[in-house]
Amino acid sequence: MKSILRITIINFLSIAFVAIIQSCEKKSTLPEVTTEKVRGITQISAQSGGNVIDDGGAEVTARGIVWATNQNPTTSSDKTSNGTGTGSFTTIINGLTANTTYYIRAYAINSEGTSYGEERDFTTSVPSTGIKKSDFPGGSRSGSTSFSIGSKVYLGLGSGDIYSSPRDFWEWDQATNIWTRKADYPGNSAGGAVGFSIGAKGYIGTGYIITGGVTNEFWEYDPATDTWTEKASLPVSAARAYASGFSIGTKGYIGTGDPTNEWEYTSYFHDFWEWDQATNVWTQKADFGGSGRSSAVGFSIGTKGYIGTGYVTDIVASSSFSRDFWEWDQTTNVWTQKANLGGSGRSSAVGFSIGTKGYIGTGLASDDVLSSYYSKDVWEWDQATNIWTRKADLEGYERYSAVGVSIGDKGYIGTGFGKFDDPFQDFWEYDPK
């Protein structure tokens, strides 16, 4: 009888022990995965990835990216296969269609099923277009200054292919596609200057000095006599580089910029100045409506001026690439924020206007402060509808610190720094029609 009781107790304890062990075992769950940002977007491909941060207590047997043209893609959609287990992975998504919006998610599979990371979307590039014109004969360079007068483009300053700061100044004829060297620029600015035209005269102002610091100088160029004349400088306290500028009627405007040329982002300017061609006098106007910034874009349409994008001072004393876009009314001296640029935030882009449309393209672009990339996308803004539309990409390489101007119904983009970590000397014509 005691033996039976002993056996019964042992069996009971064994069952209880097994039950306790089983209750202590961790139940498997779905894995946890995140989706990386999309980068390297072309007409037919893009790069992304994911990070399996928890396998859920069971081996991850498959992971990758799923994508589709509708939201919430699954493993029944197109997908990549990128190994097993936990950790991060990257992948190239191929076989895409140009100018199409796609939705992607990272996925991870274990014995409990499939889980997905957050959804991200992107739009593939528009097919490139453009007509390559004669290369700029002054050599490769970036950070140059340009403006147009009549059917001519004028280009000079900037950093050369051996990081020199040439003073040469060139004229391009739209009718003949020929570059002609003109009188050298005589001022102290080496690059990062503002350029615009008023009537038959061109103007270059501010910029960085090759020996250090920035200048407040302002010079007038007369193509009829091929001569330079120094005009009234901005106030000494308003010296700067990488400012924005444009002209409206007989007035020229300069605003924003870097007061040190040392990228001290906590002190970027957001002031705004008007120069009167008739009186040669500078007058401070209402401060730019956005944050202080450098390397922003400026252009005008009718009696309105526009400044947008750029490297921006933010409230936590760090910097980021901006997408915001602002309109200034010459009549009321009031700034109004308009629709943000449709693409990524960027600095050192080009901007120009054709009719009632504004254009912003290329630049050093980024979705965050941790990484950046050279861009070649071009965006059109409609003054009537306040809508941005992506247009054909620049036919040439990705770049920033290029020049952009317009003549009549054509736009022009050239020079700049980019793909091979060297400056360019190519020059492209863009037809929005």
C-alpha positions as CSV (number, residue, x, y, z in Angstrom):
1,M,0.0,0.0,0.0
2,K,2.9,2.4,0.9
3,S,4.5,1.5,-2.4
4,I,1.4,2.4,-4.4
5,L,1.1,5.7,-2.4
6,R,4.8,6.5,-3.1
7,I,4.4,5.8,-6.8
8,T,1.2,8.0,-6.9
9,I,3.0,10.9,-5.2
10,I,6.0,10.6,-7.5
11,N,3.8,10.6,-10.6
12,F,1.9,13.6,-9.3
13,L,5.1,15.5,-8.6
14,S,6.4,14.6,-12.1
15,I,3.3,15.8,-13.8
16,A,3.4,19.0,-11.7
17,F,7.1,19.5,-12.5
18,V,6.5,19.1,-16.2
19,A,3.5,21.5,-16.0
20,I,5.7,24.1,-14.2
21,I,8.5,23.7,-16.8
22,Q,6.0,24.1,-19.7
23,S,4.4,27.1,-18.1
24,C,7.8,28.7,-17.7
25,E,8.7,28.1,-21.4
26,K,8.4,31.4,-23.5
27,K,5.6,31.2,-26.1
28,S,6.8,32.1,-29.5
29,T,5.4,35.3,-31.1
30,L,5.7,37.0,-34.5
31,P,9.0,38.6,-35.2
32,E,9.5,42.4,-34.9
33,V,10.9,44.2,-38.0
34,T,11.3,47.8,-39.1
35,T,11.5,49.3,-42.6
36,E,14.5,51.4,-43.6
37,K,14.1,54.7,-45.6
38,V,14.1,54.5,-49.4
39,R,17.1,55.9,-51.1
40,G,18.9,55.7,-54.5
41,I,15.6,56.2,-56.4
42,T,15.9,55.9,-60.2
43,Q,13.3,55.4,-63.0
44,I,13.4,51.6,-62.5
45,S,14.9,50.8,-59.1
46,A,15.3,51.9,-55.5
47,Q,17.2,50.9,-52.4
48,S,15.8,50.1,-49.0
49,G,16.0,47.4,-46.3
50,G,14.9,46.5,-42.9
51,N,16.0,45.4,-39.4
52,V,14.7,42.3,-37.7
53,I,15.1,43.4,-34.1
54,D,13.4,40.5,-32.4
55,D,12.8,36.9,-33.8
56,G,9.8,36.3,-31.4
57,G,11.4,33.3,-29.8
58,A,11.5,31.3,-33.1
59,E,14.0,31.3,-35.9
60,V,13.3,33.8,-38.7
61,T,13.4,31.8,-41.8
62,A,12.8,34.5,-44.4
63,R,13.0,38.3,-44.6
64,G,13.0,41.0,-47.2
65,I,11.0,43.8,-48.8
66,V,7.5,43.6,-50.3
67,W,6.2,46.3,-52.7
68,A,3.2,47.3,-54.8
69,T,1.5,50.3,-56.3
70,N,-1.3,50.0,-53.6
71,Q,-0.9,50.4,-49.9
72,N,-0.2,47.5,-47.5
73,P,1.7,45.2,-49.8
74,T,2.2,41.6,-48.5
75,T,4.3,38.6,-49.4
76,S,1.8,37.9,-52.1
77,S,3.0,41.0,-53.8
78,D,6.4,41.5,-55.4
79,K,9.2,40.9,-52.9
80,T,12.9,40.4,-52.3
81,S,14.5,37.6,-50.2
82,N,17.3,38.8,-48.0
83,G,18.4,35.9,-45.8
84,T,17.3,34.7,-42.4
85,G,17.7,35.6,-38.7
86,T,17.8,38.9,-36.9
87,G,19.7,42.0,-37.8
88,S,19.7,44.6,-40.6
89,F,19.7,44.0,-44.3
90,T,19.6,46.1,-47.5
91,T,18.3,45.4,-50.9
92,I,17.7,46.8,-54.4
93,I,14.2,46.8,-55.6
94,N,14.3,46.4,-59.4
95,G,11.8,46.2,-62.3
96,L,9.9,49.4,-61.4
97,T,8.1,51.8,-63.7
98,A,9.2,55.4,-64.2
99,N,7.1,58.2,-62.5
100,T,5.1,55.7,-60.4
101,T,4.4,55.8,-56.7
102,Y,5.2,52.6,-54.8
103,Y,4.5,51.4,-51.3
104,I,7.0,49.1,-49.5
105,R,7.3,47.2,-46.2
106,A,10.0,45.0,-44.7
107,Y,8.8,41.5,-43.7
108,A,10.0,38.7,-41.5
109,I,8.7,35.2,-41.2
110,N,9.0,32.6,-38.3
111,S,6.9,29.6,-37.3
112,E,4.2,31.9,-35.9
113,G,3.6,33.7,-39.2
114,T,4.6,36.9,-41.0
115,S,5.1,40.4,-39.6
116,Y,5.7,43.7,-41.4
117,G,7.5,46.9,-40.7
118,E,6.1,50.3,-41.2
119,E,5.0,51.3,-44.7
120,R,7.0,53.8,-46.7
121,D,6.2,55.2,-50.1
122,F,8.3,56.8,-52.9
123,T,7.9,57.8,-56.5
124,T,10.3,56.7,-59.2
125,S,12.1,59.3,-61.3
126,V,10.7,60.9,-64.4
127,P,12.5,60.0,-67.6
128,S,15.4,62.5,-68.1
129,T,15.3,65.1,-70.8
130,G,17.3,68.1,-71.9
131,I,19.5,69.3,-74.7
132,K,23.2,69.5,-73.9
133,K,24.7,72.7,-75.0
134,S,28.4,73.7,-75.3
135,D,30.4,73.0,-72.1
136,F,31.4,76.0,-70.0
137,P,34.9,76.8,-71.3
138,G,36.2,78.2,-68.0
139,G,36.7,74.7,-66.6
140,S,34.9,72.6,-64.1
141,R,33.6,74.5,-61.1
142,S,30.9,74.8,-58.4
143,G,29.4,77.6,-56.4
144,S,29.4,79.9,-59.4
145,T,27.1,82.9,-59.9
146,S,24.9,83.4,-63.0
147,F,22.3,85.7,-64.5
148,S,20.7,86.3,-67.9
149,I,20.2,89.5,-69.9
150,G,18.2,89.2,-73.1
151,S,19.3,86.1,-74.9
152,K,22.6,85.8,-73.1
153,V,23.7,83.9,-70.0
154,Y,26.5,85.2,-67.9
155,L,28.5,82.9,-65.5
156,G,31.6,83.4,-63.3
157,L,33.2,82.9,-59.9
158,G,33.1,79.6,-58.0
159,S,35.6,76.9,-57.0
160,G,37.5,75.4,-59.9
161,D,38.6,71.8,-60.5
162,I,41.7,72.3,-58.4
163,Y,39.8,74.3,-55.8
164,S,41.0,77.6,-57.1
165,S,38.8,80.6,-57.2
166,P,38.9,82.0,-60.7
167,R,37.8,85.6,-61.5
168,D,37.0,84.9,-65.1
169,F,33.6,85.8,-66.4
170,W,31.8,84.4,-69.5
171,E,28.9,85.1,-71.8
172,W,26.9,82.4,-73.6
173,D,24.8,83.2,-76.6
174,Q,21.5,81.3,-76.9
175,A,21.4,81.9,-80.7
176,T,24.9,80.6,-81.5
177,N,25.6,78.3,-78.5
178,I,29.0,80.0,-78.2
179,W,30.8,81.0,-75.0
180,T,32.9,84.2,-75.0
181,R,35.1,85.4,-72.3
182,K,34.4,88.9,-71.0
183,A,36.0,91.3,-68.5
184,D,37.1,89.5,-65.3
185,Y,35.1,90.2,-62.2
186,P,37.1,92.7,-60.1
187,G,35.5,92.3,-56.7
188,N,36.6,90.3,-53.6
189,S,33.9,87.6,-53.8
190,A,35.2,84.2,-54.8
191,G,31.9,82.3,-54.8
192,G,28.7,81.7,-53.0
193,A,27.5,85.1,-54.4
194,V,24.0,86.3,-55.5
195,G,23.4,87.2,-59.1
196,F,20.5,88.8,-60.9
197,S,19.8,91.3,-63.7
198,I,17.8,94.5,-63.9
199,G,17.1,95.6,-67.4
200,A,20.3,95.6,-69.5
201,K,22.6,95.3,-66.4
202,G,23.8,92.4,-64.4
203,Y,24.6,92.3,-60.7
204,I,26.8,90.2,-58.4
205,G,26.8,90.8,-54.6
206,T,28.0,89.3,-51.4
207,G,29.8,85.9,-51.3
208,Y,32.8,84.3,-49.5
209,I,36.4,85.7,-49.8
210,I,39.1,83.2,-50.7
211,T,41.3,84.4,-47.9
212,G,38.5,83.9,-45.4
213,G,35.4,85.6,-44.3
214,V,32.6,87.1,-46.3
215,T,31.9,90.3,-48.3
216,N,29.2,92.9,-48.5
217,E,30.3,94.2,-51.9
218,F,27.9,94.7,-54.8
219,W,29.0,95.1,-58.4
220,E,27.2,96.0,-61.7
221,Y,28.1,94.6,-65.0
222,D,27.3,96.4,-68.3
223,P,27.5,94.0,-71.3
224,A,27.3,96.9,-73.7
225,T,30.7,98.2,-72.6
226,D,32.0,95.0,-71.0
227,T,32.7,96.9,-67.8
228,W,32.2,96.5,-64.1
229,T,31.2,99.3,-61.7
230,E,31.1,99.0,-57.9
231,K,27.8,100.1,-56.4
232,A,26.7,100.7,-52.8
233,S,27.6,97.8,-50.6
234,L,25.2,96.2,-48.2
235,P,25.8,97.4,-44.6
236,V,29.0,95.9,-43.1
237,S,26.9,93.9,-40.6
238,A,25.0,92.4,-43.6
239,A,28.1,90.8,-45.3
240,R,27.3,87.1,-46.1
241,A,27.8,84.2,-48.4
242,Y,25.3,81.7,-49.8
243,A,22.5,84.2,-49.7
244,S,19.4,84.2,-51.9
245,G,18.4,86.9,-54.4
246,F,16.2,88.1,-57.2
247,S,15.0,91.2,-59.0
248,I,11.6,92.8,-59.5
249,G,11.3,95.7,-61.8
250,T,14.1,98.2,-61.0
251,K,14.8,96.7,-57.6
252,G,17.2,94.0,-56.6
253,Y,16.8,91.8,-53.4
254,I,19.3,89.9,-51.2
255,G,18.4,88.0,-48.1
256,T,19.2,85.0,-45.8
257,G,22.7,83.6,-46.0
258,D,25.8,82.6,-43.9
259,P,27.5,85.6,-42.0
260,T,30.7,83.7,-41.4
261,N,31.2,81.1,-44.2
262,E,32.0,78.7,-41.4
263,W,28.6,77.0,-41.4
264,E,27.7,78.3,-38.0
265,Y,24.1,77.3,-38.4
266,T,22.9,78.9,-35.3
267,S,23.5,82.4,-36.8
268,Y,22.2,82.1,-40.3
269,F,20.5,85.3,-41.5
270,H,16.8,85.7,-42.1
271,D,16.9,89.5,-43.0
272,F,16.0,90.8,-46.4
273,W,17.3,93.9,-48.3
274,E,16.1,95.9,-51.3
275,W,18.4,97.8,-53.6
276,D,17.1,100.6,-55.8
277,Q,18.8,100.9,-59.2
278,A,17.8,104.5,-59.5
279,T,19.1,105.8,-56.2
280,N,21.8,103.2,-55.5
281,V,20.4,102.8,-51.9
282,W,19.8,99.7,-49.8
283,T,16.7,99.5,-47.6
284,Q,15.9,96.8,-45.1
285,K,12.5,95.2,-45.7
286,A,10.5,92.7,-43.7
287,D,12.5,89.7,-42.5
288,F,12.2,86.5,-44.4
289,G,9.2,84.6,-43.1
290,G,11.0,81.3,-42.5
291,S,14.0,80.3,-40.3
292,G,17.4,81.7,-40.9
293,R,19.2,79.7,-43.6
294,S,22.0,79.5,-46.2
295,S,22.1,78.1,-49.7
296,A,18.4,78.6,-50.4
297,V,16.8,79.3,-53.8
298,G,15.4,82.6,-54.9
299,F,13.5,83.8,-58.0
300,S,10.7,86.1,-58.9
301,I,7.4,85.9,-60.8
302,G,5.8,89.3,-61.7
303,T,5.7,91.4,-58.5
304,K,6.3,88.5,-56.2
305,G,9.6,87.1,-55.0
306,Y,10.2,83.6,-53.7
307,I,12.7,82.0,-51.4
308,G,12.7,78.3,-50.4
309,T,14.7,75.3,-49.4
310,G,18.2,75.7,-48.0
311,Y,20.2,74.7,-45.0
312,V,18.1,75.8,-42.0
313,T,18.6,76.8,-38.4
314,D,16.0,75.0,-36.2
315,I,14.9,75.5,-32.7
316,V,17.2,72.9,-31.2
317,A,20.3,74.6,-32.6
318,S,21.0,71.9,-35.2
319,S,20.6,72.1,-38.9
320,S,18.5,70.4,-41.5
321,F,17.6,70.5,-45.2
322,S,14.4,72.4,-45.8
323,R,11.4,72.0,-48.1
324,D,9.5,75.2,-47.1
325,F,8.8,77.8,-49.8
326,W,7.8,81.5,-49.2
327,E,6.3,84.3,-51.3
328,W,7.1,88.0,-50.7
329,D,4.7,90.6,-52.0
330,Q,6.6,93.7,-53.2
331,T,3.4,95.9,-52.8
332,T,2.6,94.9,-49.2
333,N,6.1,93.9,-48.0
334,V,4.5,90.7,-46.5
335,W,5.8,87.1,-46.6
336,T,3.4,84.2,-47.0
337,Q,4.2,80.5,-46.8
338,K,3.2,78.5,-49.8
339,A,3.1,74.8,-50.5
340,N,6.3,72.9,-49.5
341,L,8.6,71.6,-52.3
342,G,7.3,68.3,-53.5
343,G,10.6,66.5,-53.3
344,S,13.1,66.0,-50.5
345,G,14.5,68.9,-48.4
346,R,17.7,70.3,-49.9
347,S,20.2,73.0,-50.1
348,S,22.4,74.4,-52.8
349,A,19.7,73.8,-55.4
350,V,19.0,75.8,-58.5
351,G,15.9,78.0,-59.1
352,F,14.5,80.0,-61.9
353,S,11.1,81.1,-63.3
354,I,9.5,80.8,-66.7
355,G,6.3,82.7,-67.2
356,T,4.0,82.0,-64.2
357,K,5.9,78.9,-63.1
358,G,8.8,78.5,-60.8
359,Y,11.4,75.7,-61.0
360,I,13.6,74.2,-58.3
361,G,16.0,71.3,-59.0
362,T,19.2,69.4,-58.2
363,G,20.9,70.2,-54.9
364,L,22.2,68.3,-51.8
365,A,19.1,66.6,-50.7
366,S,18.1,64.7,-47.5
367,D,15.2,63.4,-45.6
368,D,17.0,63.8,-42.2
369,V,20.2,65.4,-40.8
370,L,22.2,62.2,-40.8
371,S,22.6,61.6,-44.4
372,S,22.4,63.4,-47.8
373,Y,22.7,62.6,-51.5
374,Y,23.2,64.5,-54.7
375,S,20.0,65.0,-56.7
376,K,18.9,65.7,-60.2
377,D,15.1,65.9,-59.9
378,V,13.3,69.1,-61.1
379,W,10.1,70.4,-59.7
380,E,7.6,72.9,-61.2
381,W,5.5,75.3,-59.1
382,D,2.3,76.8,-60.5
383,Q,1.7,80.3,-59.1
384,A,-2.0,80.0,-59.9
385,T,-2.7,76.7,-58.1
386,N,0.2,76.6,-55.5
387,I,0.9,73.0,-56.6
388,W,4.3,71.4,-57.2
389,T,4.6,68.9,-60.1
390,R,7.7,66.7,-60.7
391,K,9.1,67.3,-64.2
392,A,11.7,65.5,-66.2
393,D,15.0,64.9,-64.3
394,L,18.1,66.7,-65.4
395,E,19.8,64.7,-68.2
396,G,23.2,65.2,-66.7
397,Y,24.6,63.8,-63.5
398,E,23.3,64.5,-60.0
399,R,24.8,67.6,-58.5
400,Y,24.6,70.6,-56.1
401,S,26.0,74.2,-56.1
402,A,25.2,74.4,-59.9
403,V,23.8,77.5,-61.6
404,G,20.2,77.9,-63.0
405,V,18.8,80.7,-65.1
406,S,16.1,81.1,-67.7
407,I,15.8,82.9,-71.1
408,G,12.3,83.3,-72.5
409,D,10.6,79.9,-72.3
410,K,13.8,77.9,-71.7
411,G,15.7,77.1,-68.5
412,Y,19.4,76.3,-68.2
413,I,21.4,74.3,-65.6
414,G,25.1,73.9,-65.6
415,T,28.4,73.4,-63.7
416,G,28.1,72.2,-60.0
417,F,29.6,69.5,-57.8
418,G,28.4,66.0,-57.8
419,K,28.6,62.3,-58.7
420,F,32.4,61.8,-58.9
421,D,33.2,64.3,-56.1
422,D,34.5,66.7,-58.7
423,P,33.0,69.8,-60.2
424,F,31.3,69.8,-63.7
425,Q,31.5,72.1,-66.7
426,D,28.5,70.8,-68.6
427,F,25.6,73.1,-69.5
428,W,22.0,71.9,-70.3
429,E,18.9,73.5,-71.8
430,Y,15.4,72.6,-70.3
431,D,12.2,73.0,-72.2
432,P,9.1,72.8,-69.9
433,K,6.8,72.2,-72.9
